[in-house]
Amino acid sequence: MSNIDEQLMNKNKGEEAAGRAGELAEAKRGNSGGTASADDAPGGISLRERIFKKKKEEEAKSKEGGEESKLAEAATAPIRKGTSKLLQQAWLNLADSFGLTLLWIDIHVWLGSIVGHKFFCKLGQEWLDNNIISAENEYAKSQGKTLGTIEPMVMVGCNIGCFIILLSIIMIVAMIVGVIENPFKALSAAFGYLWQYFGGK
C-alpha cells in the first residue's frame, strides 16, 4: 500500500513540474513580445537574413540597370556625334546660307524634345569635346550652361528676323503683282499719296 502512495505522489510531482515548465516557457514568449524565432520564419530564414538578401537583390538590379544605361549610351554615341556635327555646321553656315540652315537647327531642337537628348544633344553642347562631356567636370558643366543659355536666345532672334524678312518679301511681291495687273491704278494711288504728303506741308 505504501508503494502505491509513493507512486501517486511521484506522479503528481512530475505533473506539477511539467506544468511549471510550460508556464515558464509561456512567460518567456510573452516577455519577448511575441517575436518569431528563426524556426518560425518561412523556410527557416530569420528576418535579418531576409532583409540582407533583399538588399543584395536590389543592389544587383541597380548594377544591371547602370550597365544597361552605359551600353545604351555607347550605342547612341555615334548618332549623337553625327547630329552634333550637323548642328555645328548649321550654326557656322547660318550667314552663308541666308538663314536656310536655321531650318535644321529648329528641326534638331524639335527632335531632341520628342526623341530625347540621347540622339540629339542640347543647344550649346555641340561645341564641347565629347571627352569633356563624358568626364562631367565643372568646366564642361559651366560652359554647357552658358552656351545653352545663349544659343536658344540667338535661335529665337534669328527665327523672328527670318519671319520679318519673309513677310516683307511676300508684301513686296504682292505689291509688284498688283502693279503688273493694274498699273494705272497703282500709279494714281502713288501720285495721290505723294500729293497728300507734299501738299499737306
Backbone hydrogen bonds, N-H to C=O, Kabsch-Sander energy under -0.5 kcal/mol:
donor,donor_aa,acceptor,acceptor_aa,energy
5,D,1,M,-1.8
6,E,2,S,-2.2
7,Q,3,N,-2.1
8,L,4,I,-2.3
9,M,5,D,-2.3
10,N,6,E,-2.5
11,K,7,Q,-2.2
12,N,8,L,-2.3
13,K,9,M,-2.2
14,G,10,N,-2.3
15,E,11,K,-2.2
16,E,12,N,-2.5
17,A,13,K,-2.4
18,A,14,G,-2.2
19,G,15,E,-2.4
20,R,16,E,-2.3
21,A,17,A,-2.2
22,G,18,A,-2.1
23,E,19,G,-2.3
24,L,20,R,-2.3
25,A,21,A,-2.0
26,E,22,G,-2.3
27,A,23,E,-2.2
28,K,24,L,-2.0
29,R,25,A,-2.1
30,G,26,E,-2.1
31,N,27,A,-2.1
32,S,28,K,-1.6
33,G,30,G,-1.2
34,G,29,R,-1.5
35,T,32,S,-0.7
41,A,37,S,-1.1
44,G,41,A,-2.0
45,I,42,P,-1.1
50,R,46,S,-2.0
51,I,47,L,-2.2
52,F,48,R,-2.3
53,K,49,E,-2.3
54,K,50,R,-2.2
55,K,51,I,-2.3
56,K,52,F,-2.0
57,E,53,K,-2.1
58,E,54,K,-2.2
59,E,55,K,-2.4
60,A,56,K,-2.3
61,K,57,E,-2.1
62,S,58,E,-2.5
63,K,59,E,-2.2
64,E,60,A,-2.1
65,G,61,K,-2.3
66,G,62,S,-2.2
67,E,63,K,-2.2
68,E,64,E,-2.2
69,S,65,G,-2.1
70,K,66,G,-2.0
71,L,67,E,-2.2
72,A,68,E,-2.2
73,E,69,S,-2.3
74,A,70,K,-2.2
75,A,71,L,-1.9
76,T,72,A,-2.0
77,A,73,E,-1.0
80,R,76,T,-2.4
81,K,77,A,-2.4
82,G,78,P,-2.0
83,T,79,I,-2.5
84,S,80,R,-2.0
85,K,81,K,-2.0
86,L,82,G,-2.1
87,L,83,T,-2.1
88,Q,84,S,-2.4
89,Q,85,K,-2.5
90,A,86,L,-2.0
91,W,87,L,-1.8
92,L,88,Q,-2.1
93,N,89,Q,-2.2
94,L,91,W,-1.2
97,S,93,N,-1.9
98,F,95,A,-1.4
99,G,94,L,-2.6
100,L,97,S,-1.2
102,L,99,G,-1.0
103,L,100,L,-1.7
105,I,101,T,-1.6
106,D,102,L,-2.4
107,I,103,L,-2.4
108,H,104,W,-2.9
109,V,105,I,-2.2
110,W,106,D,-2.4
111,L,107,I,-2.9
112,G,108,H,-2.3
113,S,109,V,-1.7
114,I,110,W,-1.2
115,V,111,L,-3.1
116,G,111,L,-0.9
116,G,112,G,-0.5
119,F,116,G,-0.8
120,F,116,G,-1.2
121,C,119,F,-0.5
125,Q,122,K,-1.7
127,W,124,G,-0.8
128,L,125,Q,-0.8
133,I,129,D,-2.1
134,S,130,N,-2.5
135,A,131,N,-1.7
136,E,132,I,-1.2
137,N,132,I,-0.8
141,K,137,N,-1.9
142,S,138,E,-2.6
143,Q,139,Y,-2.7
144,G,140,A,-2.6
145,K,141,K,-2.0
146,T,142,S,-2.3
147,L,143,Q,-2.7
148,G,144,G,-2.1
149,T,145,K,-0.9
149,T,146,T,-0.7
150,I,146,T,-2.0
151,E,147,L,-2.6
153,M,149,T,-0.8
154,V,150,I,-2.2
155,M,151,E,-2.8
156,V,152,P,-2.4
157,G,153,M,-2.3
158,C,154,V,-2.6
159,N,155,M,-2.3
160,I,156,V,-2.3
161,G,157,G,-2.6
162,C,158,C,-2.8
163,F,159,N,-2.1
164,I,160,I,-2.2
165,I,161,G,-2.4
166,L,162,C,-2.6
167,L,163,F,-2.4
168,S,164,I,-2.3
169,I,165,I,-2.4
170,I,166,L,-2.2
171,M,167,L,-2.1
172,I,168,S,-2.4
173,V,169,I,-2.6
174,A,170,I,-2.3
175,M,171,M,-2.2
176,I,172,I,-2.5
177,V,173,V,-2.5
178,G,174,A,-2.0
179,V,175,M,-2.2
180,I,176,I,-2.3
181,E,177,V,-2.2
182,N,178,G,-2.1
186,A,182,N,-1.8
187,L,183,P,-2.5
188,S,184,F,-2.5
189,A,185,K,-2.2
190,A,186,A,-2.1
191,F,187,L,-2.8
192,G,188,S,-2.4
193,Y,189,A,-2.0
194,L,190,A,-2.3
195,W,191,F,-2.7
196,Q,192,G,-2.2
197,Y,193,Y,-2.2
198,F,194,L,-2.9
199,G,195,W,-2.4
200,G,196,Q,-1.3
201,K,198,F,-0.5
